[in-house]
Amino acid sequence: MFMTTQNEMLRCAPGRTDIALAANSGAYKAGIAAGAALGGLVLPLADVRGTFLVGGLLTVGARAVLLGGRLLRHGPESAA
């Protein structure tokens, strides 16, 4: 996934590769830190199964946001 987002960042900012690579790396590491922090907050409240459930729900939510953005950008005929 890291390489995919890196490729997209480079495509969006062709003249600023150094900034694009730094932004991609920073976002990747911020995501890891945010996931660890959220897991640390949920684990004592909901045990291990609850933590996996929250992670799964966040994944479904992220997929919905990505799909919604694609629908808004291209229309419903190219969402598949």
Backbone as a printed PyTorch tensor [residue, N CA C, xyz], in Angstrom:
tensor([[[  0.8180,  -1.1840,   0.0000],
         [  0.0000,   0.0000,   0.0000],
         [  0.8650,   1.2520,   0.0000]],

        [[  1.9770,   1.2010,   0.6920],
         [  2.8630,   2.3710,   0.7530],
         [  3.3380,   2.7640,  -0.6310]],

        [[  3.7250,   1.7920,  -1.4290],
         [  4.2330,   2.0910,  -2.7750],
         [  3.1290,   2.6360,  -3.6810]],

        [[  1.9060,   2.1630,  -3.5010],
         [  0.7860,   2.6530,  -4.2970],
         [  0.5150,   4.1170,  -3.9990]],

        [[  0.4690,   4.4660,  -2.7290],
         [  0.2340,   5.8650,  -2.3810],
         [  1.4140,   6.7390,  -2.7890]],

        [[  2.6000,   6.2030,  -2.6940],
         [  3.7820,   6.9530,  -3.1170],
         [  3.7090,   7.2460,  -4.6100]],

        [[  3.3270,   6.2720,  -5.4010],
         [  3.1980,   6.4650,  -6.8360],
         [  2.1520,   7.5360,  -7.1500]],

        [[  1.0370,   7.5080,  -6.4400],
         [ -0.0210,   8.4950,  -6.6570],
         [  0.4420,   9.8920,  -6.2460]],

        [[  1.1740,   9.9900,  -5.1620],
         [  1.6970,  11.2900,  -4.7310],
         [  2.6650,  11.8540,  -5.7720]],

        [[  3.5020,  11.0110,  -6.3200],
         [  4.4460,  11.4710,  -7.3360],
         [  3.7240,  11.8980,  -8.6120]],

        [[  2.6400,  11.2190,  -8.9190],
         [  1.8630,  11.5820, -10.1050],
         [  1.1650,  12.9270,  -9.9020]],

        [[  0.7040,  13.1880,  -8.6940],
         [ -0.0070,  14.4410,  -8.4050],
         [  0.9400,  15.6310,  -8.2730]],

        [[  2.1740,  15.4070,  -7.9170],
         [  3.1380,  16.4940,  -7.7220],
         [  4.4280,  16.1930,  -8.4770]],

        [[  4.4040,  16.2310,  -9.8180],
         [  5.5870,  15.8140, -10.5790],
         [  6.8150,  16.7040, -10.3860]],

        [[  6.6460,  17.9760, -10.1090],
         [  7.8020,  18.8540,  -9.9420],
         [  8.3070,  18.9330,  -8.5130]],

        [[  7.6240,  18.3050,  -7.5930],
         [  7.9650,  18.3770,  -6.1780],
         [  8.1190,  16.9890,  -5.5760]],

        [[  8.9640,  16.1820,  -6.1600],
         [  9.0830,  14.7960,  -5.7100],
         [  9.5810,  14.6940,  -4.2720]],

        [[ 10.4870,  15.5770,  -3.8670],
         [ 10.9990,  15.5030,  -2.4970],
         [  9.9050,  15.7650,  -1.4700]],

        [[  9.0580,  16.7460,  -1.7390],
         [  7.9590,  17.0510,  -0.8150],
         [  6.9170,  15.9410,  -0.8500]],

        [[  6.6310,  15.4100,  -2.0430],
         [  5.6400,  14.3340,  -2.1590],
         [  6.0880,  13.0920,  -1.3960]],

        [[  7.3530,  12.7340,  -1.5090],
         [  7.8580,  11.5570,  -0.8020],
         [  7.8600,  11.7800,   0.7090]],

        [[  8.2100,  12.9770,   1.1430],
         [  8.1920,  13.2780,   2.5800],
         [  6.7590,  13.2580,   3.1210]],

        [[  5.8260,  13.8140,   2.3560],
         [  4.4250,  13.8190,   2.8020],
         [  3.8790,  12.3990,   2.8850]],

        [[  4.2110,  11.5660,   1.9090],
         [  3.7470,  10.1780,   1.9270],
         [  4.3150,   9.4270,   3.1230]],

        [[  5.5860,   9.5960,   3.3810],
         [  6.2100,   8.9220,   4.5180],
         [  5.6190,   9.4160,   5.8360]],

        [[  5.4120,  10.7170,   5.9400],
         [  4.8330,  11.2730,   7.1570],
         [  3.4100,  10.7850,   7.3990]],

        [[  2.6110,  10.7340,   6.3350],
         [  1.2270,  10.2610,   6.4660],
         [  1.1980,   8.7830,   6.8610]],

        [[  2.0850,   7.9980,   6.2890],
         [  2.1620,   6.5650,   6.6150],
         [  2.4930,   6.3680,   8.0980]],

        [[  3.4750,   7.0920,   8.5680],
         [  3.8920,   6.9490,   9.9690],
         [  2.8500,   7.5260,  10.9300]],

        [[  2.1810,   8.6090,  10.5110],
         [  1.1010,   9.1670,  11.3400],
         [ -0.0550,   8.1730,  11.4420]],

        [[ -0.3330,   7.4520,  10.3560],
         [ -1.3830,   6.4350,  10.3880],
         [ -1.0430,   5.2980,  11.3440]],

        [[  0.2040,   4.8770,  11.3330],
         [  0.6370,   3.8280,  12.2610],
         [  0.4910,   4.3100,  13.7100]],

        [[  0.9270,   5.5380,  13.9680],
         [  0.8390,   6.0780,  15.3240],
         [ -0.6160,   6.2390,  15.7680]],

        [[ -1.4700,   6.7220,  14.8670],
         [ -2.8810,   6.9080,  15.2130],
         [ -3.5540,   5.5640,  15.4790]],

        [[ -3.2270,   4.5630,  14.6720],
         [ -3.7910,   3.2290,  14.8910],
         [ -3.3490,   2.6280,  16.2110]],

        [[ -2.0950,   2.8110,  16.5500],
         [ -1.5990,   2.2980,  17.8280],
         [ -2.2430,   3.0340,  19.0100]],

        [[ -2.4020,   4.3370,  18.8630],
         [ -3.0340,   5.1080,  19.9390],
         [ -4.4960,   4.7050,  20.1150]],

        [[ -5.2210,   4.5740,  19.0150],
         [ -6.6200,   4.1730,  19.1040],
         [ -6.7380,   2.7590,  19.6760]],

        [[ -5.8900,   1.8600,  19.2290],
         [ -5.8990,   0.5040,  19.7800],
         [ -5.5940,   0.5000,  21.2650]],

        [[ -4.6740,   1.3510,  21.6940],
         [ -4.3540,   1.4560,  23.1130],
         [ -5.5060,   1.9850,  23.9470]],

        [[ -6.3410,   2.8390,  23.3290],
         [ -7.5070,   3.3500,  24.0410],
         [ -8.6500,   2.3370,  24.0830]],

        [[ -8.8200,   1.5970,  23.0050],
         [ -9.9440,   0.6590,  22.9030],
         [ -9.6640,  -0.6320,  23.6630]],

        [[ -8.4470,  -1.0960,  23.6750],
         [ -8.1160,  -2.3910,  24.2660],
         [ -8.5670,  -2.5390,  25.7230]],

        [[ -8.3010,  -1.5860,  26.5960],
         [ -8.7590,  -1.7770,  27.9760],
         [-10.2800,  -1.7280,  28.1270]],

        [[-10.9520,  -1.0690,  27.1990],
         [-12.4090,  -0.9280,  27.2890],
         [-13.1570,  -2.1040,  26.6740]],

        [[-12.6230,  -2.6590,  25.5880],
         [-13.3890,  -3.6420,  24.8230],
         [-12.6700,  -4.9630,  24.6290]],

        [[-11.5200,  -5.1630,  25.2200],
         [-10.7530,  -6.4010,  25.0930],
         [-10.2750,  -6.5800,  23.6470]],

        [[ -9.6440,  -7.6960,  23.3640],
         [ -9.0270,  -7.9200,  22.0610],
         [-10.0700,  -8.0220,  20.9410]],

        [[-11.1560,  -8.7240,  21.1940],
         [-12.1880,  -8.8640,  20.1550],
         [-12.7940,  -7.5160,  19.7810]],

        [[-13.0270,  -6.6830,  20.7510],
         [-13.5690,  -5.3530,  20.4920],
         [-12.5990,  -4.4870,  19.7090]],

        [[-11.3130,  -4.6420,  19.9860],
         [-10.3040,  -3.8850,  19.2570],
         [-10.3000,  -4.2810,  17.7870]],

        [[-10.4110,  -5.5880,  17.5130],
         [-10.4820,  -6.0300,  16.1160],
         [-11.7680,  -5.5470,  15.4530]],

        [[-12.8610,  -5.5150,  16.1970],
         [-14.1160,  -5.0230,  15.6520],
         [-14.0120,  -3.5440,  15.2830]],

        [[-13.4100,  -2.7450,  16.1490],
         [-13.2270,  -1.3230,  15.8510],
         [-12.3340,  -1.1520,  14.6200]],

        [[-11.2810,  -1.9210,  14.5290],
         [-10.4140,  -1.8550,  13.3500],
         [-11.1540,  -2.2190,  12.0770]],

        [[-11.9830,  -3.2390,  12.1510],
         [-12.7790,  -3.6300,  10.9900],
         [-13.7840,  -2.5650,  10.5930]],

        [[-14.4240,  -1.9510,  11.5800],
         [-15.3740,  -0.8800,  11.2900],
         [-14.6790,   0.3330,  10.6770]],

        [[-13.4960,   0.6460,  11.1640],
         [-12.7360,   1.7440,  10.5650],
         [-12.3510,   1.4270,   9.1240]],

        [[-12.0130,   0.1800,   8.8480],
         [-11.6830,  -0.2250,   7.4870],
         [-12.8860,  -0.0940,   6.5680]],

        [[-14.0430,  -0.5420,   7.0300],
         [-15.2720,  -0.4080,   6.2370],
         [-15.5920,   1.0650,   6.0030]],

        [[-15.4220,   1.8880,   7.0260],
         [-15.6690,   3.3190,   6.8750],
         [-14.7220,   3.9790,   5.8890]],

        [[-13.4560,   3.6020,   5.9450],
         [-12.4820,   4.1560,   5.0010],
         [-12.8170,   3.7510,   3.5730]],

        [[-13.2270,   2.5090,   3.4040],
         [-13.6160,   2.0440,   2.0700],
         [-14.8330,   2.8200,   1.5600]],

        [[-15.7840,   3.1030,   2.4390],
         [-16.9690,   3.8670,   2.0410],
         [-16.5870,   5.2880,   1.6210]],

        [[-15.6600,   5.9000,   2.3440],
         [-15.2110,   7.2450,   1.9880],
         [-14.5120,   7.2340,   0.6340]],

        [[-13.6420,   6.2600,   0.4090],
         [-12.9500,   6.1710,  -0.8760],
         [-13.9110,   5.9220,  -2.0220]],

        [[-14.8500,   5.0230,  -1.8190],
         [-15.8330,   4.7320,  -2.8640],
         [-16.7220,   5.9500,  -3.1090]],

        [[-17.1200,   6.6330,  -2.0490],
         [-17.9370,   7.8380,  -2.2020],
         [-17.2030,   8.9240,  -2.9800]],

        [[-15.9350,   9.0940,  -2.7080],
         [-15.1360,  10.0670,  -3.4540],
         [-15.0310,   9.7020,  -4.9130]],

        [[-14.8920,   8.4300,  -5.1850],
         [-14.8230,   7.9760,  -6.5750],
         [-16.1490,   8.1990,  -7.2870]],

        [[-17.2560,   7.9380,  -6.5950],
         [-18.5660,   8.1730,  -7.1920],
         [-18.7870,   9.6570,  -7.4810]],

        [[-18.3840,  10.5090,  -6.5680],
         [-18.5540,  11.9430,  -6.7780],
         [-17.6810,  12.4480,  -7.9180]],

        [[-16.5120,  11.8780,  -8.0810],
         [-15.5790,  12.3370,  -9.1000],
         [-15.9460,  11.8300, -10.4870]],

        [[-16.3710,  10.5680, -10.5980],
         [-16.5830,   9.9620, -11.9050],
         [-18.0210,   9.6340, -12.2330]],

        [[-18.8890,   9.6610, -11.2910],
         [-20.2690,   9.2660, -11.5440],
         [-20.4620,   7.8000, -11.2480]],

        [[-21.7110,   7.3570, -11.1360],
         [-21.9880,   5.9700, -10.7160],
         [-21.6100,   4.9210, -11.7570]],

        [[-21.4880,   5.2580, -13.0220],
         [-21.1970,   4.2300, -14.0250],
         [-19.7710,   3.6900, -13.9550]],

        [[-18.8260,   4.4040, -13.3220],
         [-17.4440,   3.9140, -13.2560],
         [-17.0420,   3.5070, -11.8530]],

        [[-17.9810,   3.2140, -10.9910],
         [-17.6610,   2.8610,  -9.6030],
         [-17.2320,   1.4230,  -9.4440]],

        [[-17.4660,   0.5780, -10.3970],
         [-17.1440,  -0.8480, -10.2630],
         [-15.6800,  -1.1240, -10.3620]]])
